[in-house]
Amino acid sequence: MEFKKGNGWKCCFDSETGLYTAQIGGGPNQDLYEITKEIYDHVDDKDVKWPTRLISEGRHLFMAVNDRCGPPYTVVLDSDYKKLCPWAETTITGTLWDDDMTDAAVEVLGSEKDNREQRRKKRAERK
């Protein structure tokens, strides 16, 4: 595995799977993404002012939130996140959203549209 790191982010290229993944934050506040080769290649360019913004253009896989805006919670957007990001140290923070709530959020939120196809497939398998 090949890594790139910066302040508040880490990206990985797994040559065995050909996947590019990334983490923003860490500990109780973190997000995991599947990213493109283009994002990976440019995330540490000197002219990229906000690498985390670039990373967040990828497909969101996992989100753990523990801040002062409400009770802590975790959303698993892709149940295969551990296979996709075996290098990431994730923490389930507070309440784990159930599949129905996560499915509903993915259907409604435009920011999660990249997860709709895989969530719909998983929902069909559950039924």
C-alpha positions as CSV (number, residue, x, y, z in Angstrom):
1,M,0.0,0.0,0.0
2,E,1.2,3.5,-0.9
3,F,0.1,6.4,1.3
4,K,0.0,10.2,1.1
5,K,-0.6,12.2,4.3
6,G,-1.4,15.8,5.3
7,N,-2.9,17.8,8.1
8,G,-6.2,16.0,8.9
9,W,-6.2,13.6,5.9
10,K,-4.6,10.4,4.6
11,C,-4.9,8.7,1.2
12,C,-4.0,5.2,0.2
13,F,-3.5,3.4,-3.1
14,D,-3.8,-0.4,-2.7
15,S,-1.9,-2.0,-5.7
16,E,-3.5,-5.4,-5.0
17,T,-7.1,-4.1,-5.4
18,G,-6.4,-1.1,-7.6
19,L,-8.4,1.1,-5.2
20,Y,-7.8,4.6,-4.0
21,T,-9.3,5.5,-0.6
22,A,-8.9,8.3,1.9
23,Q,-9.7,9.3,5.4
24,I,-10.5,12.8,6.7
25,G,-10.2,13.4,10.4
26,G,-9.6,10.6,12.9
27,G,-10.7,9.2,16.2
28,P,-14.3,10.0,17.0
29,N,-14.7,12.4,14.0
30,Q,-13.8,10.8,10.7
31,D,-14.9,10.2,7.2
32,L,-13.8,7.5,4.7
33,Y,-14.0,7.9,1.0
34,E,-13.3,5.9,-2.1
35,I,-11.5,8.4,-4.4
36,T,-10.3,8.5,-8.0
37,K,-6.7,8.2,-9.2
38,E,-7.0,11.8,-10.3
39,I,-7.9,12.9,-6.7
40,Y,-5.0,10.8,-5.3
41,D,-2.5,12.2,-7.8
42,H,-3.4,15.8,-7.0
43,V,-4.3,15.8,-3.3
44,D,-0.8,16.9,-2.3
45,D,-0.2,19.4,-5.1
46,K,1.2,22.7,-3.8
47,D,-1.7,24.6,-5.5
48,V,-4.4,22.5,-3.8
49,K,-5.4,24.8,-0.9
50,W,-8.0,22.4,0.7
51,P,-7.1,18.8,0.2
52,T,-10.0,17.6,2.4
53,R,-12.4,19.4,0.0
54,L,-10.9,17.5,-2.9
55,I,-11.1,14.2,-1.1
56,S,-14.7,14.7,-0.2
57,E,-15.6,14.7,-3.9
58,G,-15.1,10.9,-3.7
59,R,-17.7,8.3,-2.7
60,H,-18.5,8.6,1.0
61,L,-18.1,5.2,2.8
62,F,-18.2,5.9,6.5
63,M,-18.8,8.8,8.8
64,A,-18.4,9.1,12.6
65,V,-19.5,12.3,14.2
66,N,-18.8,13.3,17.8
67,D,-19.0,17.1,18.1
68,R,-20.9,19.7,20.2
69,C,-23.8,20.0,17.8
70,G,-25.6,17.0,19.1
71,P,-25.2,13.4,20.3
72,P,-22.5,11.3,18.7
73,Y,-23.5,9.0,15.8
74,T,-22.0,6.9,13.0
75,V,-23.3,6.3,9.5
76,V,-22.0,3.3,7.5
77,L,-22.7,4.2,3.9
78,D,-21.0,1.2,2.4
79,S,-21.0,-1.9,4.6
80,D,-17.8,-3.1,2.8
81,Y,-15.8,-0.1,4.1
82,K,-13.5,-2.3,6.1
83,K,-12.6,-4.3,3.0
84,L,-12.2,-1.2,0.9
85,C,-10.1,0.6,3.6
86,P,-8.4,-2.1,5.6
87,W,-5.7,0.4,6.7
88,A,-8.1,2.8,8.3
89,E,-8.7,2.7,12.1
90,T,-12.4,3.4,12.4
91,T,-14.4,4.1,15.6
92,I,-18.1,3.6,15.9
93,T,-19.1,6.8,17.7
94,G,-22.4,6.9,19.6
95,T,-25.5,5.6,17.9
96,L,-25.1,3.6,14.7
97,W,-27.7,4.5,12.1
98,D,-29.7,1.5,11.0
99,D,-29.9,0.4,7.3
100,D,-33.4,2.0,6.8
101,M,-32.3,5.4,8.1
102,T,-29.1,5.3,6.0
103,D,-31.0,4.2,2.9
104,A,-33.4,7.1,3.3
105,A,-30.6,9.6,3.8
106,V,-28.8,8.4,0.7
107,E,-32.0,8.7,-1.3
108,V,-32.6,12.3,-0.2
109,L,-29.2,13.8,0.1
110,G,-27.6,14.8,-3.2
111,S,-24.2,14.6,-1.5
112,E,-24.6,10.9,-1.2
113,K,-25.9,10.1,-4.7
114,D,-22.8,8.1,-5.5
115,N,-24.0,5.5,-2.9
116,R,-27.5,5.1,-4.2
117,E,-26.8,2.2,-6.6
118,Q,-24.9,0.1,-4.0
119,R,-27.4,0.9,-1.3
120,R,-30.3,-0.1,-3.5
121,K,-28.6,-3.4,-4.4
122,K,-27.9,-4.2,-0.7
123,R,-31.5,-3.3,0.2
124,A,-32.8,-5.7,-2.4
125,E,-30.5,-8.4,-1.0
126,R,-31.9,-7.8,2.5
127,K,-35.5,-8.3,1.4
